[in-house]
Amino acid sequence: MKKVINTDLAPAAIGPYSQGIAFQNLTFTSGQLPLDPKTMAFVEGGIREQSYQSLKNLKSVLEKSGASIDSVIKTTCFLADMNDFAAFNEVYTEVFGTENAPSRSCIQAACLPKNALVEVEAIAFIN
């Protein structure tokens, strides 16, 4: 049976979806935008700051489910501008490292919700 994951440490859903779903020993997160969960506004700054916030939100949803950054199997990353790829990778590497990095797809999206610069979703196993 699936279990809805919800935490105040990540932004509330801005549409008809859950922050995440746990099913058996897996967690599937929704895309995490760079919104501050308290203000529901984007963090100040550019791609680096937005990337950190998206990944911080992702970590919060994962941890609420019993998973973690270290248990992520796959991420899908959406960038508003592929010219931000190198800067995004720097932040992503700080969070996931290189030795145990999950598989990943990274694409440029025509327009992300609320005109975000980045959005990240993940699939992880529950520890």
N, C-alpha and C positions, 0 to 999 in steps of 0.2 A: 504494500500500500504506500502511496506517496505521502510525503509530509511537507507542508508549506513552511518555508524558512522566512522568518521576519525578524529584523533587528533594528533598533533605533540608532545603531552605530553606522548605518548606511542610509542613503536617501530613501524616502518612501516612494513607492511606485507612482509614476506619473500617468499611469494608464491601467488597463485591465490585465495586470500580470503580477506575479509574485517576485520577490527579490531572488528567491531560489526555491528549488524543489529537491528534496532528498528522496531517493528511491533505492531501497535495499542498501547497498554500501556505497552509493554514488550520490554526489551533489551536482546539480546543474544550476548554474547561476544565470540570472538575466544579465543583460549588458549593464555594466556599471558606468554611469556618467560621472564627470568630475564635480558633482554637486556636494557642497558641505551639507551633511545630514541635518544640522541644526537650523541652518538658514534657507536651505533648498536653493541656494545661489551658487554659481560657479566660483571656484577659488580664483583669486586674483593671479594674474600672470599669463604665461603662454603655454606651449605644449608641455614643457617639463612639469610645471606646477599642476596642470590638468591631468597629466599622466600619473603623477604621484597620488593625486586624490582618487582617481578612478581605481587604481590598484589598492589603495587603502580601503575604499568601499568594498572592493572585491574580497579582500582579506577578512573584513568584518562579516560578510555573508557566509563565507566559507567556514570561519570559526564558529559561527552560530550553529551551523549544521553538524559540527564535529570534524570537519575537514580542516585543511590548512593550506597555506601557500606551498609548502613542501609536498603536499599530496595531489597537487594539480597535475592532471594527465594531459589536458588539451586546453588551449586558449584560442579564442577568436578575437582579433583586435581590429578595430575600425578606426581609421584616421580620416579626418576631413581633408587633409592635404598630404599626399605621399612625400612631399618635400620635408615633412616633419619626421620621416622614418628614422633617421640617424639619431635625432634627439630622443625620440620615443624609445629606441633600442637601448640607449644609455640608461634611462630610468628603469626600463623593463629588466635589464641585466642586474641592476642594483637590487631589485626585488627578488628575481628568480635565480640569479647566478647563471653560470654557463654549463657547469658539470651535470646538473640535475634539472636542467630547463625542460619544461613540458613541450610537447609538440605544439605547433602554432600555425595559424593562418593570420595574415595581416593584409587587409585590403583598404583601399580608399573608397569611402562612401560618398555618394553625391551630396548628402546632407544628413547630419546626425541630429537626434532630438535636441531641441533648444539651441541648435547651432553649436554644439560642443565640438571641440577639436579632436576628442578621443572617446572611445567607449570600449570596454573590455568585458568579455564573458568567459566563463571557464567550466570545465568538467573536472571534478576531483573525486578521489575515493575518501571515504570516511575512515579515519584512523581507529 
